[in-house]
Amino acid sequence: MLLNVLAVGDVVGEGGQDILSRRLPGLREETGAHFCVVNGENASGVGITPKQALGILDAGADVITLGNHTWNRIQIGAFLDKEDRILRPANYAGRVPGRGFGVYRCQGLTLGVLNIMGRVDLNSNLDSPFKAANYFWNRGGFDLLLVDFHAEATSEKGAMGWHLDGRAAAVWGTHTHVPTADGQVLPKGTGYVTDLGMTGPIRSVLGIRPEQSVNLFLGGIPQRYEEAEGAQKSEDYRLTVQNIRQGKDYYAGRGDAYREERMYENFVRAFDALDGESVMAVCGTAHIAGAHYINLSMFFAFAVLYPETQFLLFFFIPVKVKWLAWIDAAFFAWQVLNSLLMGLWLYALLPLVAILNFFIFFWEDMMDALGRKSAQVKHRTSAQTINFKKAQKELRQRRGYLHKCSVCGVTDQDDPSMEFRYCSKCNGYYCYCANHINNHAHVQ
């Protein structure tokens, strides 16, 4: 018996829904797909509404799976409880609505569909997807298990494929919107691919207008994501029980590793339903330094309030916080200056605006400090100000000594270890050695 399963990657925005509604019925007929699973978590760009979910089901999907954007459209919550053909990740906490596992009848078989989500670089506040997979496998109640693993890290996806090898009929990854060329049958018979890709605009960055992503990577102000326009694409993989059996036979007969030419054959077979459509993808993540300069301003404030506080750099190099602040200030000034030299006026202005709270808070203190500094410089450079070190040096050169006892006549040149004091009770400036400071007749 041949069972064809069609898995469709993340449907992105209205364009993705449109291409899905137009192509999916014909694609199911063309490929002879008996069962179709569609990931719809990006139908609204981020999230999915009940109306959009019904549209995907009407287009020909038997089951909709979701992912990390499940709750971006909160109205989907009640719908998840009512409609058993839409699944959210099963390893969410038990308090959220909906279900992550469903059982469906197809071609006389009972199919178990499991939707789970990874934790690496995505959402650490989840139950282990590996333990969740074990739980539903051990619970049983199905003939074949299909798994949509919505995850960021390819390593986590690959580990899940091998973890379920020989148990799940197929494990495919979603979330990154980028199709991977590693479609294969694992040694124990599980069909696996790291990511299906997406159903959405070709000329885009993960389905979003390219200029928005470029803006983020250049450090621009974050904007609400807008779906890219233009031609749409649809990546899909046809995973069949027949391929699984062929994989078992291949390994039983050869006993060697999966060779590159077989991987290439599987890849071509998986994409032959695209009818020559272009497939392209750009991946990446952007971290906007929105709080970086605000945090830097707080560090500057700490350095001003506690300049002598000492940190152990790398746990053993003592450095005072005021010197660290000066280093940070130099880097900050370099970044602003570099932006100005490149003609990026906005990128030079934003850091200054972000750090403005520091200047507002410490403005009076800074002005007082500058005033005191100015007064000190003026005092030092005034003709009326005596430079005592300079005067002492000139006096020593002229007389040959600096201090001389008024009683015994000993000088600091005669005995460099001798201490000298001036008597406050004598009428005038009279110097005495340590032997006579308390043993002399006061001059009136």
C-alpha positions as CSV (number, residue, x, y, z in Angstrom):
1,M,0.0,0.0,0.0
2,L,1.3,3.5,-0.9
3,L,0.6,6.5,1.3
4,N,1.7,9.9,0.0
5,V,2.1,12.6,2.6
6,L,2.5,16.2,1.5
7,A,4.1,18.6,4.0
8,V,4.1,22.3,3.3
9,G,6.4,24.9,4.9
10,D,5.4,28.0,6.8
11,V,2.7,30.0,5.0
12,V,3.6,33.7,5.2
13,G,1.1,36.4,4.9
14,E,-1.7,37.0,2.4
15,G,0.6,36.2,-0.5
16,G,1.4,32.8,1.0
17,Q,-2.3,32.1,1.6
18,D,-3.1,33.0,-1.9
19,I,-0.6,30.8,-3.6
20,L,-1.6,27.9,-1.2
21,S,-5.3,28.2,-2.1
22,R,-4.5,28.3,-5.8
23,R,-1.8,25.6,-5.9
24,L,-2.6,23.2,-3.1
25,P,-5.6,21.4,-4.7
26,G,-3.8,20.9,-8.0
27,L,-0.6,19.9,-6.2
28,R,-2.4,17.2,-4.2
29,E,-3.9,15.8,-7.3
30,E,-0.6,15.9,-9.2
31,T,1.4,14.2,-6.5
32,G,-1.4,11.9,-5.4
33,A,-1.1,13.1,-1.8
34,H,-3.5,11.3,0.5
35,F,-2.7,13.5,3.5
36,C,-1.5,17.1,3.8
37,V,0.1,18.9,6.8
38,V,0.6,22.7,6.5
39,N,2.4,24.9,8.9
40,G,0.4,28.1,9.2
41,E,1.9,30.0,12.1
42,N,2.9,33.0,9.8
43,A,-0.4,33.4,8.0
44,S,-0.8,36.8,9.6
45,G,2.9,37.6,9.1
46,V,3.2,36.6,12.8
47,G,0.5,34.3,14.1
48,I,-2.8,33.1,12.6
49,T,-6.5,34.0,13.0
50,P,-9.4,31.6,13.0
51,K,-10.5,32.9,9.6
52,Q,-7.1,32.3,8.1
53,A,-7.0,28.8,9.6
54,L,-10.3,27.9,8.0
55,G,-9.0,29.3,4.7
56,I,-6.0,26.9,4.9
57,L,-8.2,24.0,5.7
58,D,-10.6,24.8,2.9
59,A,-7.6,25.0,0.5
60,G,-6.9,21.3,1.1
61,A,-4.9,21.0,4.3
62,D,-5.9,18.1,6.6
63,V,-3.9,19.4,9.6
64,I,-2.4,22.8,10.4
65,T,0.6,23.0,12.7
66,L,1.9,26.1,14.5
67,G,5.0,27.3,16.3
68,N,6.5,30.2,18.3
69,H,4.1,32.8,16.9
70,T,1.0,30.8,18.0
71,W,-0.1,33.4,20.5
72,N,0.6,36.5,18.4
73,R,-3.1,36.5,17.4
74,I,-4.7,35.8,20.7
75,Q,-8.1,35.2,19.2
76,I,-6.8,31.8,18.0
77,G,-7.0,30.5,21.6
78,A,-10.6,29.6,21.7
79,F,-10.4,28.2,18.2
80,L,-7.6,25.8,19.2
81,D,-9.9,24.2,21.8
82,K,-12.8,23.8,19.3
83,E,-11.0,22.7,16.1
84,D,-9.0,19.4,16.3
85,R,-7.4,19.9,12.9
86,I,-5.1,22.7,14.1
87,L,-2.3,21.9,16.5
88,R,0.0,24.1,18.6
89,P,3.4,22.8,19.9
90,A,2.7,19.9,22.3
91,N,5.5,20.9,24.7
92,Y,3.9,24.2,25.8
93,A,2.8,24.3,29.4
94,G,-0.4,22.5,30.2
95,R,-2.3,25.8,31.0
96,V,-2.5,27.0,27.4
97,P,-5.4,26.2,25.2
98,G,-5.4,23.6,22.3
99,R,-3.5,20.4,21.7
100,G,-0.2,19.4,20.2
101,F,-1.1,15.9,19.0
102,G,-3.9,14.6,16.9
103,V,-5.0,11.3,15.5
104,Y,-6.6,11.2,12.0
105,R,-7.9,8.4,9.7
106,C,-6.5,8.2,6.2
107,Q,-6.5,5.3,3.6
108,G,-7.6,2.9,6.3
109,L,-4.6,3.9,8.5
110,T,-4.5,5.9,11.8
111,L,-2.1,8.7,11.5
112,G,-0.7,10.4,14.5
113,V,0.5,14.0,13.9
114,L,2.8,15.6,16.5
115,N,3.7,19.3,16.6
116,I,6.6,20.1,18.9
117,M,8.9,23.2,19.2
118,G,12.6,23.5,19.9
119,R,14.2,25.3,22.8
120,V,17.6,26.3,21.4
121,D,17.7,30.0,20.5
122,L,13.9,30.0,20.3
123,N,12.0,29.5,23.6
124,S,13.7,28.0,26.6
125,N,10.5,28.2,28.7
126,L,9.2,24.9,27.2
127,D,9.1,21.3,28.2
128,S,11.7,19.2,26.5
129,P,10.6,18.4,22.9
130,F,12.5,15.1,23.2
131,K,10.6,14.0,26.3
132,A,7.4,15.1,24.7
133,A,8.1,13.0,21.6
134,N,8.8,10.0,23.8
135,Y,5.6,10.5,25.7
136,F,3.3,10.6,22.6
137,W,5.2,7.7,21.0
138,N,4.8,5.6,24.1
139,R,1.1,6.5,24.4
140,G,0.5,5.0,20.9
141,G,-2.9,4.7,19.3
142,F,-1.7,5.2,15.7
143,D,-0.2,3.3,12.8
144,L,2.2,6.0,11.6
145,L,3.6,9.0,13.3
146,L,4.3,12.3,11.5
147,V,6.3,15.0,13.3
148,D,6.5,18.8,12.5
149,F,9.5,20.0,14.6
150,H,9.4,23.8,14.7
151,A,12.9,24.8,15.7
152,E,15.7,27.3,15.1
153,A,18.8,25.2,15.5
154,T,19.7,22.7,12.8
155,S,21.5,20.7,15.4
156,E,18.4,20.3,17.5
157,K,16.4,19.3,14.4
158,G,18.9,16.8,13.3
159,A,19.1,15.3,16.8
160,M,15.3,14.9,16.8
161,G,15.4,13.1,13.5
162,W,17.8,10.6,14.8
163,H,16.0,10.4,18.1
164,L,12.8,9.3,16.4
165,D,14.5,7.2,13.7
166,G,12.7,3.9,13.4
167,R,9.7,5.2,15.3
168,A,8.3,8.2,13.4
169,A,7.4,7.6,9.7
170,A,8.6,11.2,8.9
171,V,10.2,14.1,10.8
172,W,10.4,17.5,9.1
173,G,11.6,20.9,10.4
174,T,9.8,24.2,10.0
175,H,10.4,27.8,11.3
176,T,13.5,29.1,9.4
177,H,11.7,29.7,6.1
178,V,14.8,28.3,4.3
179,P,14.6,24.9,2.5
180,T,17.4,22.5,3.2
181,A,18.9,20.1,0.7
182,D,19.3,17.2,3.1
183,G,16.1,15.2,2.5
184,Q,16.9,11.6,3.3
185,V,15.8,8.3,4.8
186,L,17.6,7.6,8.0
187,P,19.1,4.1,8.7
188,K,16.0,2.8,10.6
189,G,13.5,4.1,8.0
190,T,12.4,7.5,9.1
191,G,12.1,10.1,6.4
192,Y,13.8,13.3,7.5
193,V,14.5,16.9,6.2
194,T,15.8,19.7,8.4
195,D,13.5,22.5,7.0
196,L,10.7,22.6,4.5
197,G,11.2,26.3,3.8
198,M,8.2,28.6,3.3
199,T,5.2,29.4,1.2
200,G,5.6,33.1,0.5
201,P,7.3,35.8,-1.6
202,I,10.3,34.8,-3.6
203,R,11.9,38.3,-3.5
204,S,12.0,38.7,0.3
205,V,13.9,38.0,3.4
206,L,12.0,35.2,5.1
207,G,8.8,36.6,3.6
208,I,9.4,40.2,4.7
209,R,10.2,43.2,2.6
210,P,14.0,43.1,2.0
211,E,14.5,46.8,2.8
212,Q,13.1,46.2,6.3
213,S,15.6,43.5,7.0
214,V,18.5,45.5,5.5
215,N,17.4,48.4,7.7
216,L,17.6,46.3,10.8
217,F,21.1,44.9,10.0
218,L,22.3,48.5,9.5
219,G,21.1,49.5,12.9
220,G,17.9,51.3,11.9
221,I,14.8,51.9,13.9
222,P,12.7,48.7,14.2
223,Q,9.5,48.8,12.2
224,R,6.4,46.7,12.0
225,Y,7.1,43.8,9.5
226,E,5.4,44.1,6.2
227,E,4.9,41.2,3.8
228,A,7.0,41.4,0.6
229,E,5.1,41.7,-2.7
230,G,5.7,39.9,-6.0
231,A,5.9,36.3,-7.1
232,Q,5.2,33.7,-4.5
233,K,7.0,30.4,-4.0
234,S,6.0,27.1,-2.4
235,E,8.4,24.5,-1.1
236,D,7.1,21.0,-0.3
237,Y,8.4,17.5,0.2
238,R,6.6,14.4,-0.6
239,L,7.3,11.8,2.0
240,T,6.1,8.3,1.3
241,V,6.0,5.0,3.1
242,Q,7.4,3.5,-0.2
243,N,10.5,5.7,0.2
244,I,10.9,4.6,3.8
245,R,10.8,0.9,2.7
246,Q,13.2,1.6,-0.1
247,G,15.6,3.2,2.5
248,K,15.3,0.1,4.7
249,D,16.1,-2.2,1.7
250,Y,19.0,0.0,0.7
251,Y,20.7,-0.1,4.1
252,A,19.9,-3.8,4.5
253,G,21.6,-4.6,1.2
254,R,24.5,-2.1,1.3
255,G,25.2,-1.6,5.0
256,D,27.1,1.6,4.2
257,A,26.5,5.3,4.9
258,Y,24.0,7.4,3.0
259,R,25.9,8.5,-0.1
260,E,25.7,12.0,-1.7
261,E,24.2,10.8,-4.9
262,R,21.2,9.3,-3.1
263,M,20.8,12.5,-1.2
264,Y,20.7,14.4,-4.5
265,E,18.1,12.0,-5.9
266,N,15.9,12.6,-2.9
267,F,16.3,16.3,-3.2
268,V,15.3,16.4,-6.8
269,R,12.4,14.1,-6.2
270,A,11.2,16.4,-3.4
271,F,11.2,19.5,-5.6
272,D,9.9,18.1,-8.9
273,A,6.4,19.4,-7.9
274,L,7.6,23.0,-8.1
275,D,7.2,23.2,-11.9
276,G,10.3,25.2,-12.5
277,E,9.5,27.9,-9.9
278,S,12.5,29.7,-8.5
279,V,13.5,28.9,-5.0
280,M,15.6,31.4,-3.1
281,A,16.0,32.3,0.6
282,V,17.9,34.6,2.8
283,C,18.4,33.8,6.4
284,G,19.7,35.6,9.4
285,T,18.7,37.4,12.6
286,A,19.2,41.0,13.7
287,H,19.7,42.3,17.2
288,I,18.9,46.0,17.5
289,A,21.1,47.6,20.0
290,G,18.1,49.6,21.4
291,A,19.1,49.3,25.1
292,H,22.9,49.2,24.6
293,Y,23.5,52.9,24.8
294,I,20.9,53.3,27.6
295,N,22.8,50.7,29.6
296,L,26.0,52.5,28.8
297,S,24.6,55.7,30.2
298,M,23.8,53.9,33.5
299,F,27.4,52.6,33.6
300,F,28.6,56.2,33.1
301,A,26.4,57.3,36.0
302,F,27.9,54.6,38.2
303,A,31.4,55.6,37.2
304,V,30.6,59.3,38.1
305,L,29.1,58.3,41.5
306,Y,31.7,55.7,42.5
307,P,34.8,56.4,40.4
308,E,37.3,54.6,42.7
309,T,35.3,51.3,42.7
310,Q,37.6,48.6,41.6
311,F,36.7,45.6,39.4
312,L,38.7,42.5,38.7
313,L,38.9,42.3,34.9
314,F,39.0,38.6,33.9
315,F,38.8,37.9,37.7
316,F,42.5,39.0,38.4
317,I,43.3,42.3,36.7
318,P,42.3,45.2,39.1
319,V,40.8,48.2,37.2
320,K,39.0,51.2,38.6
321,V,35.6,51.9,37.2
322,K,36.5,55.4,36.1
323,W,39.1,54.0,33.7
324,L,36.6,51.5,32.2
325,A,34.2,54.4,31.7
326,W,36.8,56.4,29.8
327,I,37.5,53.4,27.5
328,D,33.7,53.0,26.9
329,A,33.5,56.7,26.2
330,A,36.3,56.5,23.6
331,F,34.5,53.6,21.8
332,F,31.2,55.5,22.0
333,A,32.9,58.6,20.4
334,W,34.5,56.5,17.7
335,Q,31.2,55.0,16.8
336,V,29.5,58.4,16.5
337,L,32.4,59.8,14.6
338,N,32.5,56.8,12.2
339,S,28.8,57.2,11.4
340,L,29.3,60.9,10.7
341,L,32.3,60.2,8.4
342,M,30.1,57.6,6.5
343,G,27.3,60.2,6.1
344,L,25.0,58.2,8.3
345,W,23.6,61.1,10.3
346,L,20.7,59.2,11.8
347,Y,23.0,56.5,13.2
348,A,25.2,59.2,14.8
349,L,22.2,60.9,16.3
350,L,20.4,57.9,17.8
351,P,23.3,57.0,20.3
352,L,23.4,60.6,21.4
353,V,19.7,60.6,22.1
354,A,19.8,57.3,23.9
355,I,22.6,58.6,26.2
356,L,20.9,61.9,26.7
357,N,19.5,60.9,30.1
358,F,23.0,60.8,31.5
359,F,23.7,64.3,30.5
360,I,20.3,65.6,31.8
361,F,20.8,63.9,35.2
362,F,24.5,65.0,35.7
363,W,24.4,68.4,33.9
364,E,24.7,70.5,37.0
365,D,27.4,68.3,38.5
366,M,29.3,68.4,35.2
367,M,29.0,72.2,35.1
368,D,30.2,72.5,38.7
369,A,33.1,70.2,38.0
370,L,34.0,72.2,34.9
371,G,33.8,75.4,36.9
372,R,36.0,74.1,39.6
373,K,38.5,72.8,37.0
374,S,38.6,76.2,35.4
375,A,39.2,77.9,38.7
376,Q,42.0,75.5,39.5
377,V,43.7,76.2,36.2
378,K,43.3,79.9,36.6
379,H,44.7,79.7,40.2
380,R,47.7,77.7,39.0
381,T,48.5,80.0,36.2
382,S,48.0,83.2,38.2
383,A,51.1,85.4,38.8
384,Q,50.1,85.7,42.4
385,T,50.2,81.9,42.9
386,I,53.4,80.6,44.4
387,N,54.7,77.3,43.2
388,F,56.1,75.9,46.4
389,K,58.0,73.0,44.8
390,K,59.6,75.4,42.4
391,A,60.4,77.9,45.1
392,Q,61.9,75.2,47.4
393,K,64.1,74.0,44.5
394,E,65.4,77.5,43.8
395,L,66.0,78.2,47.5
396,R,68.0,75.0,47.9
397,Q,70.1,75.8,44.9
398,R,70.8,79.4,46.1
399,R,71.6,78.6,49.8
400,G,72.7,75.0,49.5
401,Y,70.1,73.9,52.0
402,L,66.4,74.2,52.6
403,H,66.0,73.9,56.4
404,K,68.4,75.2,59.1
405,C,68.0,75.0,62.9
406,S,67.9,78.4,64.6
407,V,69.7,77.0,67.7
408,C,72.4,74.6,66.7
409,G,72.7,75.6,63.0
410,V,72.4,72.0,61.6
411,T,70.9,71.8,58.1
412,D,69.1,69.2,56.1
413,Q,72.2,69.1,53.9
414,D,74.3,68.2,57.0
415,D,71.9,65.5,58.2
416,P,69.3,64.4,55.5
417,S,67.5,62.2,58.1
418,M,66.9,65.1,60.5
419,E,63.4,66.4,60.8
420,F,62.7,70.1,61.0
421,R,59.7,72.1,62.3
422,Y,58.6,75.8,62.4
423,C,57.6,77.0,65.8
424,S,54.1,78.6,66.0
425,K,54.9,80.5,69.2
426,C,57.9,82.3,67.9
427,N,57.3,85.8,66.4
428,G,58.3,85.1,62.8
429,Y,59.4,82.1,60.8
430,Y,61.9,80.2,62.9
431,C,63.0,76.7,62.0
432,Y,64.2,74.2,64.6
433,C,65.6,70.6,64.4
434,A,64.0,67.7,66.2
435,N,66.4,68.2,69.1
436,H,65.3,71.9,69.7
437,I,61.7,72.1,68.6
438,N,60.6,71.7,72.2
439,N,63.8,73.0,73.8
440,H,64.4,76.6,72.8
441,A,63.6,80.1,74.0
442,H,60.7,81.6,72.0
443,V,61.5,84.7,70.0
444,Q,59.1,87.5,70.9
